[in-house]
């Protein structure tokens, strides 16, 4: 049995596996933002924490391409290209980086964790919003 969603940590080693095991309601209980998207970059999961931090409702985000319609400020070599490179090379991706989000808001410093793996249909941008 997995722990309650609130006990999951941004920095836990098995985050990809943990995220895949959670229902939408459990994702909403996480203490960090989660954007799950498919191989075509279409957003399929968008949790409550991310919605509050970014000021975007799930209705405005789900079904749209993450890097062109939802978060074009991440459409660069630091974020989007890492997902593309990992997929092209058939390797797992688990990278943490400081980042500044700039779309639809004043610049906000966050920490991003990019997670994906070969054969796993959902890729994730995980956002640790700083107070």
Beta strands, then each sheet from edge to edge (+ up, - down):
strand 1: 33-37
strand 2: 43-46
strand 3: 93-101
strand 4: 108-116
strand 5: 123-129
sheet 1: 2+ 1- 5+ 4- 3+
end
